[in-house]
Amino acid sequence: MSETTPPVEITVYENGPLIVRGPYTLQNSDRTEIDPGRKTIALCRCGLSALKPLCDGNHALRPSPRTAN
Amino acid sequence: MKLPAPRGPISTELFEGMRHAPGPFPPGVGKLVAARARSDEDARTCEDVQISLFVCYGMHYGTFDDVDERWEWQPSLLEIRAGLEEVFERDFTKDLQITAPVPAADIPTYLMELTSPAHTSTLPRFIHHTATLEQFRELVIHRSIDNLHEGDAHTWAIPRVSGRAKSALVEIQADEYGGGMPGRMHAELYAYLMEELDLEPGYGAYIEQIPAIALAIHNLKSFFGLHRRWRGALLGNLAVTEIGSSITNRKYSEALARVGASDRARWFYDEHITADAVHEQLAAHDMCGAFAHDHPEETVRVMIGAAATLDIRGMFANTATHAWADNVSSLRVPTPV
């Protein structure tokens, strides 16, 4: 990677997904590539997504952290 | 599209004048607008106000083939528009429960809570479980005036914001326009949806059947987009359009599958499931959060934009679902004025 290539950047969002930008490759464990259809992607980290590994917004269906036990 | 039919005294005078070369309107038009300002009737559901605003704003989008394009900056039209915007603003702010701005750092949480599934309208639930194909087609018609211009009003915010908020906005907008891939703009995906449901995707094809409250969703965006001082509200409007949208769009896509629509018809909604999962984070944290941090004095505008948008969308949802509960069409029946 040259010095001018931007690094892969992963941002953790509060009560939300991981947003991934940059020259990443998304792949299955057998190394077959997953085409996410867009450059910047959101990866599920709550386990509720029906489109894993991508986020589908389902984290919002969990009880709010403010009201959860 | 051609100028629509007028829906009351103001639009009658306005549209008649706009068929000619730009110039002053008869003095009676200003009096009609002034009289409208003294009336308590909600401008959000007033057919005459909303169709007039739609036409005023349409000049900035290039909507009408049969109007001299110089009307766009004609002072007489701008003056009428300002009078109509005054009543629109009065009414879209009147029910808002915003007493004080939240701290800028709390804006992302404020927006997320405002749009949480617990507060969302009954429309997605009805569409998901109950709507017939015909009712879904009505929804698509109502939303066509806005979705065939998806992204456009929010683009007006780009030159008006800076820094982190601007980067986030541009990243969202790039997706709205298909990431540069021809045929993938969200507005184009909406046109495919219309084709698949045997609807005419030409802009404004159904204007006469679209009621004031559905026009108000689009007019609010145009209003925020065309006034720099409302840039915070424009960002708030975009944020609540994105937050929670993945869940709603999945419901719409599944509803289309339930009534037997094609994958091409579902594409518009399917695309939004994954796109908006990214956008909602960018919009809440990086765009609105950063904007509020940089301009704490405008935080209240972000809140107004978000809340007013949800109010109007809620009014639209109630109108449509009540009509369907009564087994009647939710579309407007044109009446001569």
Interface residues (C-beta under 8 A of the other chain):
Chain A: Y13 E14 N15 G16 P17 I19 P36 G37 R38 K39 T40 I41 A42 A50 L51 L54 C55 D56 G57 N58 A60 L61 S64
Chain B: P108 M112 E113 S116 P117 E171 D175 G179 G244 S245 S246 I247 R250 E271 I273 T274 A275 D276 A277 V278 E280 Q281 L282 H285
